[in-house]
Amino acid sequence: MPKMKTNRGAAKRFRKLASGKFKRGHAFTSHILTKMSTKRKRNLRGTTTVKAADTKTIRRMLPYV
């Protein structure tokens, strides 16, 4: 049986936590930020965990993580 390929785009976007959940960054933080409020930009700064419904999909894209 050959090795499974890791989805490289997913590997750059997600990190696995010790609990088995996946960590991700927020979207909408790259450009055209002048119209966005300071509060919204500040809240988009940190990371969050992936929803339980999407973890199965990400686990399939990252077989060796």
PDB file of N, H, CA, C and O in Angstrom:
ATOM      1  N   MET A   1       0.843  -1.190   0.000  1.00  0.00           N
ATOM      2  CA  MET A   1       0.000   0.000   0.000  1.00  0.00           C
ATOM      3  C   MET A   1       0.889   1.255   0.000  1.00  0.00           C
ATOM      4  O   MET A   1       1.755   1.383   0.865  1.00  0.00           O
ATOM      5  N   PRO A   2       0.695   2.180  -0.948  1.00  0.00           N
ATOM      6  CA  PRO A   2       1.524   3.398  -0.966  1.00  0.00           C
ATOM      7  C   PRO A   2       1.139   4.362   0.145  1.00  0.00           C
ATOM      8  O   PRO A   2       0.060   4.271   0.732  1.00  0.00           O
ATOM      9  N   LYS A   3       2.040   5.279   0.412  1.00  0.00           N
ATOM     10  H   LYS A   3       2.916   5.354  -0.064  1.00  0.00           H
ATOM     11  CA  LYS A   3       1.771   6.300   1.424  1.00  0.00           C
ATOM     12  C   LYS A   3       0.668   7.231   0.926  1.00  0.00           C
ATOM     13  O   LYS A   3       0.510   7.437  -0.277  1.00  0.00           O
ATOM     14  N   MET A   4      -0.089   7.789   1.865  1.00  0.00           N
ATOM     15  H   MET A   4       0.039   7.622   2.842  1.00  0.00           H
ATOM     16  CA  MET A   4      -1.108   8.774   1.506  1.00  0.00           C
ATOM     17  C   MET A   4      -0.448  10.139   1.402  1.00  0.00           C
ATOM     18  O   MET A   4       0.492  10.439   2.138  1.00  0.00           O
ATOM     19  N   LYS A   5      -0.941  10.961   0.494  1.00  0.00           N
ATOM     20  H   LYS A   5      -1.705  10.718  -0.104  1.00  0.00           H
ATOM     21  CA  LYS A   5      -0.396  12.300   0.339  1.00  0.00           C
ATOM     22  C   LYS A   5      -1.099  13.271   1.279  1.00  0.00           C
ATOM     23  O   LYS A   5      -2.318  13.229   1.447  1.00  0.00           O
ATOM     24  N   THR A   6      -0.304  14.146   1.888  1.00  0.00           N
ATOM     25  H   THR A   6       0.686  14.181   1.751  1.00  0.00           H
ATOM     26  CA  THR A   6      -0.826  15.212   2.733  1.00  0.00           C
ATOM     27  C   THR A   6      -1.255  16.354   1.834  1.00  0.00           C
ATOM     28  O   THR A   6      -0.543  16.704   0.893  1.00  0.00           O
ATOM     29  N   ASN A   7      -2.407  16.939   2.112  1.00  0.00           N
ATOM     30  H   ASN A   7      -2.985  16.655   2.876  1.00  0.00           H
ATOM     31  CA  ASN A   7      -2.847  18.131   1.387  1.00  0.00           C
ATOM     32  C   ASN A   7      -2.003  19.294   1.890  1.00  0.00           C
ATOM     33  O   ASN A   7      -2.146  19.708   3.040  1.00  0.00           O
ATOM     34  N   ARG A   8      -1.134  19.820   1.053  1.00  0.00           N
ATOM     35  H   ARG A   8      -1.018  19.483   0.119  1.00  0.00           H
ATOM     36  CA  ARG A   8      -0.163  20.829   1.478  1.00  0.00           C
ATOM     37  C   ARG A   8      -0.816  22.149   1.877  1.00  0.00           C
ATOM     38  O   ARG A   8      -0.321  22.850   2.760  1.00  0.00           O
ATOM     39  N   GLY A   9      -1.926  22.487   1.227  1.00  0.00           N
ATOM     40  H   GLY A   9      -2.328  21.919   0.510  1.00  0.00           H
ATOM     41  CA  GLY A   9      -2.645  23.702   1.603  1.00  0.00           C
ATOM     42  C   GLY A   9      -3.198  23.601   3.010  1.00  0.00           C
ATOM     43  O   GLY A   9      -3.146  24.564   3.776  1.00  0.00           O
ATOM     44  N   ALA A  10      -3.732  22.425   3.353  1.00  0.00           N
ATOM     45  H   ALA A  10      -3.774  21.643   2.731  1.00  0.00           H
ATOM     46  CA  ALA A  10      -4.275  22.197   4.694  1.00  0.00           C
ATOM     47  C   ALA A  10      -3.150  22.159   5.732  1.00  0.00           C
ATOM     48  O   ALA A  10      -3.329  22.621   6.859  1.00  0.00           O
ATOM     49  N   ALA A  11      -1.999  21.612   5.357  1.00  0.00           N
ATOM     50  H   ALA A  11      -1.854  21.237   4.442  1.00  0.00           H
ATOM     51  CA  ALA A  11      -0.871  21.517   6.285  1.00  0.00           C
ATOM     52  C   ALA A  11      -0.377  22.899   6.707  1.00  0.00           C
ATOM     53  O   ALA A  11       0.115  23.073   7.822  1.00  0.00           O
ATOM     54  N   LYS A  12      -0.507  23.881   5.814  1.00  0.00           N
ATOM     55  H   LYS A  12      -0.906  23.740   4.908  1.00  0.00           H
ATOM     56  CA  LYS A  12      -0.078  25.238   6.130  1.00  0.00           C
ATOM     57  C   LYS A  12      -1.115  25.987   6.974  1.00  0.00           C
ATOM     58  O   LYS A  12      -0.778  26.964   7.643  1.00  0.00           O
ATOM     59  N   ARG A  13      -2.347  25.544   6.945  1.00  0.00           N
ATOM     60  H   ARG A  13      -2.621  24.751   6.402  1.00  0.00           H
ATOM     61  CA  ARG A  13      -3.424  26.276   7.605  1.00  0.00           C
ATOM     62  C   ARG A  13      -3.828  25.725   8.966  1.00  0.00           C
ATOM     63  O   ARG A  13      -4.364  26.466   9.790  1.00  0.00           O
ATOM     64  N   PHE A  14      -3.585  24.450   9.220  1.00  0.00           N
ATOM     65  H   PHE A  14      -3.149  23.848   8.550  1.00  0.00           H
ATOM     66  CA  PHE A  14      -4.058  23.820  10.443  1.00  0.00           C
ATOM     67  C   PHE A  14      -2.927  23.193  11.234  1.00  0.00           C
ATOM     68  O   PHE A  14      -1.976  22.659  10.664  1.00  0.00           O
ATOM     69  N   ARG A  15      -3.040  23.264  12.564  1.00  0.00           N
ATOM     70  H   ARG A  15      -3.812  23.699  13.027  1.00  0.00           H
ATOM     71  CA  ARG A  15      -2.093  22.607  13.463  1.00  0.00           C
ATOM     72  C   ARG A  15      -2.908  21.756  14.416  1.00  0.00           C
ATOM     73  O   ARG A  15      -3.989  22.161  14.843  1.00  0.00           O
ATOM     74  N   LYS A  16      -2.400  20.578  14.754  1.00  0.00           N
ATOM     75  H   LYS A  16      -1.522  20.248  14.407  1.00  0.00           H
ATOM     76  CA  LYS A  16      -3.120  19.701  15.668  1.00  0.00           C
ATOM     77  C   LYS A  16      -2.748  20.019  17.111  1.00  0.00           C
ATOM     78  O   LYS A  16      -1.576  20.221  17.427  1.00  0.00           O
ATOM     79  N   LEU A  17      -3.744  20.062  17.979  1.00  0.00           N
ATOM     80  H   LEU A  17      -4.697  19.897  17.723  1.00  0.00           H
ATOM     81  CA  LEU A  17      -3.531  20.309  19.401  1.00  0.00           C
ATOM     82  C   LEU A  17      -3.390  18.982  20.143  1.00  0.00           C
ATOM     83  O   LEU A  17      -3.697  17.925  19.590  1.00  0.00           O
ATOM     84  N   ALA A  18      -2.933  19.033  21.378  1.00  0.00           N
ATOM     85  H   ALA A  18      -2.684  19.892  21.826  1.00  0.00           H
ATOM     86  CA  ALA A  18      -2.745  17.825  22.180  1.00  0.00           C
ATOM     87  C   ALA A  18      -4.064  17.104  22.429  1.00  0.00           C
ATOM     88  O   ALA A  18      -4.086  15.887  22.609  1.00  0.00           O
ATOM     89  N   SER A  19      -5.165  17.854  22.438  1.00  0.00           N
ATOM     90  H   SER A  19      -5.148  18.843  22.291  1.00  0.00           H
ATOM     91  CA  SER A  19      -6.477  17.255  22.677  1.00  0.00           C
ATOM     92  C   SER A  19      -7.014  16.521  21.457  1.00  0.00           C
ATOM     93  O   SER A  19      -8.023  15.821  21.552  1.00  0.00           O
ATOM     94  N   GLY A  20      -6.343  16.673  20.295  1.00  0.00           N
ATOM     95  H   GLY A  20      -5.524  17.242  20.218  1.00  0.00           H
ATOM     96  CA  GLY A  20      -6.816  16.046  19.072  1.00  0.00           C
ATOM     97  C   GLY A  20      -7.599  17.000  18.187  1.00  0.00           C
ATOM     98  O   GLY A  20      -7.943  16.663  17.054  1.00  0.00           O
ATOM     99  N   LYS A  21      -7.881  18.193  18.705  1.00  0.00           N
ATOM    100  H   LYS A  21      -7.602  18.466  19.626  1.00  0.00           H
ATOM    101  CA  LYS A  21      -8.586  19.206  17.909  1.00  0.00           C
ATOM    102  C   LYS A  21      -7.583  19.899  16.992  1.00  0.00           C
ATOM    103  O   LYS A  21      -6.373  19.721  17.129  1.00  0.00           O
ATOM    104  N   PHE A  22      -8.101  20.689  16.059  1.00  0.00           N
ATOM    105  H   PHE A  22      -9.084  20.834  15.947  1.00  0.00           H
ATOM    106  CA  PHE A  22      -7.244  21.422  15.139  1.00  0.00           C
ATOM    107  C   PHE A  22      -7.383  22.915  15.374  1.00  0.00           C
ATOM    108  O   PHE A  22      -8.476  23.427  15.619  1.00  0.00           O
ATOM    109  N   LYS A  23      -6.244  23.606  15.295  1.00  0.00           N
ATOM    110  H   LYS A  23      -5.356  23.190  15.096  1.00  0.00           H
ATOM    111  CA  LYS A  23      -6.177  25.044  15.482  1.00  0.00           C
ATOM    112  C   LYS A  23      -6.151  25.706  14.107  1.00  0.00           C
ATOM    113  O   LYS A  23      -5.512  25.194  13.188  1.00  0.00           O
ATOM    114  N   ARG A  24      -6.840  26.842  13.957  1.00  0.00           N
ATOM    115  H   ARG A  24      -7.359  27.258  14.704  1.00  0.00           H
ATOM    116  CA  ARG A  24      -6.843  27.550  12.691  1.00  0.00           C
ATOM    117  C   ARG A  24      -6.830  29.049  12.929  1.00  0.00           C
ATOM    118  O   ARG A  24      -7.184  29.521  14.010  1.00  0.00           O
ATOM    119  N   GLY A  25      -6.422  29.791  11.916  1.00  0.00           N
ATOM    120  H   GLY A  25      -6.135  29.408  11.038  1.00  0.00           H
ATOM    121  CA  GLY A  25      -6.462  31.245  11.964  1.00  0.00           C
ATOM    122  C   GLY A  25      -7.757  31.750  11.368  1.00  0.00           C
ATOM    123  O   GLY A  25      -8.511  30.985  10.767  1.00  0.00           O
ATOM    124  N   HIS A  26      -8.017  33.029  11.531  1.00  0.00           N
ATOM    125  H   HIS A  26      -7.404  33.650  12.020  1.00  0.00           H
ATOM    126  CA  HIS A  26      -9.221  33.623  10.983  1.00  0.00           C
ATOM    127  C   HIS A  26      -9.009  34.108   9.555  1.00  0.00           C
ATOM    128  O   HIS A  26      -7.886  34.407   9.151  1.00  0.00           O
ATOM    129  N   ALA A  27     -10.085  34.183   8.804  1.00  0.00           N
ATOM    130  H   ALA A  27     -10.998  33.940   9.132  1.00  0.00           H
ATOM    131  CA  ALA A  27     -10.074  34.737   7.456  1.00  0.00           C
ATOM    132  C   ALA A  27     -10.313  36.245   7.525  1.00  0.00           C
ATOM    133  O   ALA A  27     -10.532  36.797   8.603  1.00  0.00           O
ATOM    134  N   PHE A  28     -10.270  36.897   6.384  1.00  0.00           N
ATOM    135  H   PHE A  28     -10.092  36.449   5.508  1.00  0.00           H
ATOM    136  CA  PHE A  28     -10.568  38.337   6.239  1.00  0.00           C
ATOM    137  C   PHE A  28      -9.578  39.236   6.974  1.00  0.00           C
ATOM    138  O   PHE A  28      -9.977  40.242   7.559  1.00  0.00           O
ATOM    139  N   THR A  29      -8.303  38.889   6.953  1.00  0.00           N
ATOM    140  H   THR A  29      -7.979  38.071   6.478  1.00  0.00           H
ATOM    141  CA  THR A  29      -7.300  39.720   7.642  1.00  0.00           C
ATOM    142  C   THR A  29      -6.146  40.122   6.739  1.00  0.00           C
ATOM    143  O   THR A  29      -5.101  40.542   7.237  1.00  0.00           O
ATOM    144  N   SER A  30      -6.304  40.003   5.417  1.00  0.00           N
ATOM    145  H   SER A  30      -7.152  39.662   5.012  1.00  0.00           H
ATOM    146  CA  SER A  30      -5.162  40.254   4.547  1.00  0.00           C
ATOM    147  C   SER A  30      -5.128  41.643   3.916  1.00  0.00           C
ATOM    148  O   SER A  30      -4.055  42.240   3.830  1.00  0.00           O
ATOM    149  N   HIS A  31      -6.269  42.177   3.472  1.00  0.00           N
ATOM    150  H   HIS A  31      -7.141  41.692   3.542  1.00  0.00           H
ATOM    151  CA  HIS A  31      -6.256  43.506   2.845  1.00  0.00           C
ATOM    152  C   HIS A  31      -7.638  44.140   2.948  1.00  0.00           C
ATOM    153  O   HIS A  31      -8.598  43.501   3.380  1.00  0.00           O
ATOM    154  N   ILE A  32      -7.725  45.411   2.541  1.00  0.00           N
ATOM    155  H   ILE A  32      -6.946  45.930   2.190  1.00  0.00           H
ATOM    156  CA  ILE A  32      -8.936  46.231   2.649  1.00  0.00           C
ATOM    157  C   ILE A  32      -9.444  46.243   4.102  1.00  0.00           C
ATOM    158  O   ILE A  32     -10.603  45.931   4.376  1.00  0.00           O
ATOM    159  N   LEU A  33      -8.551  46.610   5.011  1.00  0.00           N
ATOM    160  H   LEU A  33      -7.610  46.864   4.789  1.00  0.00           H
ATOM    161  CA  LEU A  33      -8.885  46.609   6.429  1.00  0.00           C
ATOM    162  C   LEU A  33      -9.343  47.975   6.936  1.00  0.00           C
ATOM    163  O   LEU A  33      -9.731  48.105   8.097  1.00  0.00           O
ATOM    164  N   THR A  34      -9.302  48.999   6.074  1.00  0.00           N
ATOM    165  H   THR A  34      -8.987  48.894   5.131  1.00  0.00           H
ATOM    166  CA  THR A  34      -9.642  50.349   6.528  1.00  0.00           C
ATOM    167  C   THR A  34     -11.124  50.481   6.861  1.00  0.00           C
ATOM    168  O   THR A  34     -11.488  51.242   7.758  1.00  0.00           O
ATOM    169  N   LYS A  35     -11.977  49.758   6.157  1.00  0.00           N
ATOM    170  H   LYS A  35     -11.682  49.140   5.428  1.00  0.00           H
ATOM    171  CA  LYS A  35     -13.422  49.842   6.422  1.00  0.00           C
ATOM    172  C   LYS A  35     -13.844  49.021   7.639  1.00  0.00           C
ATOM    173  O   LYS A  35     -14.966  49.160   8.125  1.00  0.00           O
ATOM    174  N   MET A  36     -12.948  48.169   8.128  1.00  0.00           N
ATOM    175  H   MET A  36     -12.036  48.056   7.733  1.00  0.00           H
ATOM    176  CA  MET A  36     -13.270  47.313   9.268  1.00  0.00           C
ATOM    177  C   MET A  36     -13.016  48.049  10.580  1.00  0.00           C
ATOM    178  O   MET A  36     -12.063  48.820  10.691  1.00  0.00           O
ATOM    179  N   SER A  37     -13.863  47.812  11.563  1.00  0.00           N
ATOM    180  H   SER A  37     -14.637  47.186  11.474  1.00  0.00           H
ATOM    181  CA  SER A  37     -13.679  48.459  12.858  1.00  0.00           C
ATOM    182  C   SER A  37     -12.468  47.846  13.575  1.00  0.00           C
ATOM    183  O   SER A  37     -12.076  46.708  13.315  1.00  0.00           O
ATOM    184  N   THR A  38     -11.904  48.625  14.468  1.00  0.00           N
ATOM    185  H   THR A  38     -12.223  49.549  14.679  1.00  0.00           H
ATOM    186  CA  THR A  38     -10.733  48.181  15.239  1.00  0.00           C
ATOM    187  C   THR A  38     -11.074  46.961  16.083  1.00  0.00           C
ATOM    188  O   THR A  38     -10.259  46.050  16.227  1.00  0.00           O
ATOM    189  N   LYS A  39     -12.276  46.948  16.640  1.00  0.00           N
ATOM    190  H   LYS A  39     -12.938  47.689  16.523  1.00  0.00           H
ATOM    191  CA  LYS A  39     -12.718  45.826  17.473  1.00  0.00           C
ATOM    192  C   LYS A  39     -12.769  44.529  16.658  1.00  0.00           C
ATOM    193  O   LYS A  39     -12.341  43.476  17.130  1.00  0.00           O
ATOM    194  N   ARG A  40     -13.290  44.613  15.445  1.00  0.00           N
ATOM    195  H   ARG A  40     -13.638  45.469  15.061  1.00  0.00           H
ATOM    196  CA  ARG A  40     -13.396  43.425  14.603  1.00  0.00           C
ATOM    197  C   ARG A  40     -12.018  42.900  14.211  1.00  0.00           C
ATOM    198  O   ARG A  40     -11.781  41.693  14.234  1.00  0.00           O
ATOM    199  N   LYS A  41     -11.106  43.815  13.850  1.00  0.00           N
ATOM    200  H   LYS A  41     -11.299  44.796  13.832  1.00  0.00           H
ATOM    201  CA  LYS A  41      -9.742  43.417  13.488  1.00  0.00           C
ATOM    202  C   LYS A  41      -9.022  42.770  14.664  1.00  0.00           C
ATOM    203  O   LYS A  41      -8.287  41.796  14.495  1.00  0.00           O
ATOM    204  N   ARG A  42      -9.238  43.316  15.852  1.00  0.00           N
ATOM    205  H   ARG A  42      -9.835  44.107  15.989  1.00  0.00           H
ATOM    206  CA  ARG A  42      -8.614  42.776  17.062  1.00  0.00           C
ATOM    207  C   ARG A  42      -9.115  41.366  17.353  1.00  0.00           C
ATOM    208  O   ARG A  42      -8.329  40.499  17.736  1.00  0.00           O
ATOM    209  N   ASN A  43     -10.410  41.127  17.175  1.00  0.00           N
ATOM    210  H   ASN A  43     -11.047  41.832  16.863  1.00  0.00           H
ATOM    211  CA  ASN A  43     -10.975  39.805  17.430  1.00  0.00           C
ATOM    212  C   ASN A  43     -10.570  38.771  16.382  1.00  0.00           C
ATOM    213  O   ASN A  43     -10.578  37.573  16.662  1.00  0.00           O
ATOM    214  N   LEU A  44     -10.221  39.215  15.195  1.00  0.00           N
ATOM    215  H   LEU A  44     -10.214  40.188  14.967  1.00  0.00           H
ATOM    216  CA  LEU A  44      -9.771  38.292  14.146  1.00  0.00           C
ATOM    217  C   LEU A  44      -8.295  37.925  14.287  1.00  0.00           C
ATOM    218  O   LEU A  44      -7.803  37.034  13.594  1.00  0.00           O
ATOM    219  N   ARG A  45      -7.595  38.611  15.181  1.00  0.00           N
ATOM    220  H   ARG A  45      -7.994  39.335  15.744  1.00  0.00           H
ATOM    221  CA  ARG A  45      -6.155  38.428  15.324  1.00  0.00           C
ATOM    222  C   ARG A  45      -5.747  37.031  15.809  1.00  0.00           C
ATOM    223  O   ARG A  45      -4.823  36.429  15.262  1.00  0.00           O
ATOM    224  N   GLY A  46      -6.419  36.530  16.809  1.00  0.00           N
ATOM    225  H   GLY A  46      -7.169  37.018  17.253  1.00  0.00           H
ATOM    226  CA  GLY A  46      -6.010  35.272  17.430  1.00  0.00           C
ATOM    227  C   GLY A  46      -6.420  34.047  16.639  1.00  0.00           C
ATOM    228  O   GLY A  46      -6.928  34.153  15.523  1.00  0.00           O
ATOM    229  N   THR A  47      -6.196  32.892  17.223  1.00  0.00           N
ATOM    230  H   THR A  47      -5.784  32.806  18.130  1.00  0.00           H
ATOM    231  CA  THR A  47      -6.575  31.630  16.588  1.00  0.00           C
ATOM    232  C   THR A  47      -7.790  31.046  17.285  1.00  0.00           C
ATOM    233  O   THR A  47      -8.165  31.471  18.378  1.00  0.00           O
ATOM    234  N   THR A  48      -8.395  30.072  16.637  1.00  0.00           N
ATOM    235  H   THR A  48      -8.091  29.727  15.749  1.00  0.00           H
ATOM    236  CA  THR A  48      -9.559  29.390  17.198  1.00  0.00           C
ATOM    237  C   THR A  48      -9.490  27.923  16.794  1.00  0.00           C
ATOM    238  O   THR A  48      -8.630  27.534  16.003  1.00  0.00           O
ATOM    239  N   THR A  49     -10.379  27.120  17.328  1.00  0.00           N
ATOM    240  H   THR A  49     -11.078  27.436  17.970  1.00  0.00           H
ATOM    241  CA  THR A  49     -10.392  25.704  16.967  1.00  0.00           C
ATOM    242  C   THR A  49     -11.418  25.449  15.871  1.00  0.00           C
ATOM    243  O   THR A  49     -12.389  26.191  15.717  1.00  0.00           O
ATOM    244  N   VAL A  50     -11.182  24.394  15.121  1.00  0.00           N
ATOM    245  H   VAL A  50     -10.393  23.792  15.246  1.00  0.00           H
ATOM    246  CA  VAL A  50     -12.080  23.991  14.042  1.00  0.00           C
ATOM    247  C   VAL A  50     -13.324  23.348  14.650  1.00  0.00           C
ATOM    248  O   VAL A  50     -13.236  22.647  15.658  1.00  0.00           O
ATOM    249  N   LYS A  51     -14.463  23.582  14.046  1.00  0.00           N
ATOM    250  H   LYS A  51     -14.535  24.151  13.227  1.00  0.00           H
ATOM    251  CA  LYS A  51     -15.717  23.000  14.516  1.00  0.00           C
ATOM    252  C   LYS A  51     -15.667  21.477  14.410  1.00  0.00           C
ATOM    253  O   LYS A  51     -14.978  20.934  13.547  1.00  0.00           O
ATOM    254  N   ALA A  52     -16.385  20.800  15.274  1.00  0.00           N
ATOM    255  H   ALA A  52     -16.945  21.241  15.975  1.00  0.00           H
ATOM    256  CA  ALA A  52     -16.391  19.333  15.324  1.00  0.00           C
ATOM    257  C   ALA A  52     -16.860  18.718  14.011  1.00  0.00           C
ATOM    258  O   ALA A  52     -16.398  17.642  13.633  1.00  0.00           O
ATOM    259  N   ALA A  53     -17.771  19.388  13.316  1.00  0.00           N
ATOM    260  H   ALA A  53     -18.146  20.263  13.623  1.00  0.00           H
ATOM    261  CA  ALA A  53     -18.298  18.869  12.054  1.00  0.00           C
ATOM    262  C   ALA A  53     -17.241  18.831  10.957  1.00  0.00           C
ATOM    263  O   ALA A  53     -17.347  18.026  10.031  1.00  0.00           O
ATOM    264  N   ASP A  54     -16.215  19.692  11.043  1.00  0.00           N
ATOM    265  H   ASP A  54     -16.128  20.346  11.795  1.00  0.00           H
ATOM    266  CA  ASP A  54     -15.186  19.777  10.005  1.00  0.00           C
ATOM    267  C   ASP A  54     -13.918  19.007  10.339  1.00  0.00           C
ATOM    268  O   ASP A  54     -13.058  18.855   9.471  1.00  0.00           O
ATOM    269  N   THR A  55     -13.770  18.518  11.559  1.00  0.00           N
ATOM    270  H   THR A  55     -14.469  18.641  12.264  1.00  0.00           H
ATOM    271  CA  THR A  55     -12.527  17.843  11.949  1.00  0.00           C
ATOM    272  C   THR A  55     -12.292  16.564  11.160  1.00  0.00           C
ATOM    273  O   THR A  55     -11.145  16.232  10.862  1.00  0.00           O
ATOM    274  N   LYS A  56     -13.346  15.844  10.817  1.00  0.00           N
ATOM    275  H   LYS A  56     -14.278  16.114  11.059  1.00  0.00           H
ATOM    276  CA  LYS A  56     -13.196  14.601  10.054  1.00  0.00           C
ATOM    277  C   LYS A  56     -12.587  14.882   8.681  1.00  0.00           C
ATOM    278  O   LYS A  56     -11.730  14.132   8.214  1.00  0.00           O
ATOM    279  N   THR A  57     -13.023  15.946   8.045  1.00  0.00           N
ATOM    280  H   THR A  57     -13.720  16.555   8.424  1.00  0.00           H
ATOM    281  CA  THR A  57     -12.501  16.333   6.734  1.00  0.00           C
ATOM    282  C   THR A  57     -11.034  16.703   6.819  1.00  0.00           C
ATOM    283  O   THR A  57     -10.240  16.299   5.970  1.00  0.00           O
ATOM    284  N   ILE A  58     -10.668  17.467   7.835  1.00  0.00           N
ATOM    285  H   ILE A  58     -11.313  17.796   8.525  1.00  0.00           H
ATOM    286  CA  ILE A  58      -9.282  17.912   7.992  1.00  0.00           C
ATOM    287  C   ILE A  58      -8.389  16.733   8.343  1.00  0.00           C
ATOM    288  O   ILE A  58      -7.253  16.656   7.875  1.00  0.00           O
ATOM    289  N   ARG A  59      -8.885  15.818   9.160  1.00  0.00           N
ATOM    290  H   ARG A  59      -9.808  15.881   9.541  1.00  0.00           H
ATOM    291  CA  ARG A  59      -8.104  14.630   9.518  1.00  0.00           C
ATOM    292  C   ARG A  59      -7.786  13.797   8.280  1.00  0.00           C
ATOM    293  O   ARG A  59      -6.721  13.184   8.198  1.00  0.00           O
ATOM    294  N   ARG A  60      -8.700  13.773   7.323  1.00  0.00           N
ATOM    295  H   ARG A  60      -9.565  14.271   7.389  1.00  0.00           H
ATOM    296  CA  ARG A  60      -8.485  13.035   6.073  1.00  0.00           C
ATOM    297  C   ARG A  60      -7.436  13.714   5.202  1.00  0.00           C
ATOM    298  O   ARG A  60      -6.694  13.042   4.485  1.00  0.00           O
ATOM    299  N   MET A  61      -7.372  15.049   5.260  1.00  0.00           N
ATOM    300  H   MET A  61      -7.975  15.594   5.841  1.00  0.00           H
ATOM    301  CA  MET A  61      -6.394  15.792   4.477  1.00  0.00           C
ATOM    302  C   MET A  61      -5.002  15.742   5.085  1.00  0.00           C
ATOM    303  O   MET A  61      -4.005  15.913   4.384  1.00  0.00           O
ATOM    304  N   LEU A  62      -4.935  15.504   6.405  1.00  0.00           N
ATOM    305  H   LEU A  62      -5.745  15.365   6.974  1.00  0.00           H
ATOM    306  CA  LEU A  62      -3.651  15.457   7.118  1.00  0.00           C
ATOM    307  C   LEU A  62      -3.479  14.090   7.771  1.00  0.00           C
ATOM    308  O   LEU A  62      -3.627  13.971   8.987  1.00  0.00           O
ATOM    309  N   PRO A  63      -3.170  13.059   6.994  1.00  0.00           N
ATOM    310  CA  PRO A  63      -3.155  11.695   7.548  1.00  0.00           C
ATOM    311  C   PRO A  63      -2.038  11.428   8.559  1.00  0.00           C
ATOM    312  O   PRO A  63      -2.191  10.562   9.420  1.00  0.00           O
ATOM    313  N   TYR A  64      -0.926  12.148   8.474  1.00  0.00           N
ATOM    314  H   TYR A  64      -0.801  12.852   7.774  1.00  0.00           H
ATOM    315  CA  TYR A  64       0.212  11.826   9.358  1.00  0.00           C
ATOM    316  C   TYR A  64       0.460  12.872  10.417  1.00  0.00           C
ATOM    317  O   TYR A  64       1.552  12.917  10.984  1.00  0.00           O
ATOM    318  N   VAL A  65      -0.514  13.716  10.706  1.00  0.00           N
ATOM    319  H   VAL A  65      -1.401  13.679  10.245  1.00  0.00           H
ATOM    320  CA  VAL A  65      -0.343  14.773  11.723  1.00  0.00           C
ATOM    321  C   VAL A  65      -0.828  14.257  13.066  1.00  0.00           C
ATOM    322  O   VAL A  65      -0.776  14.980  14.061  1.00  0.00           O
TER     323      VAL A  65
END
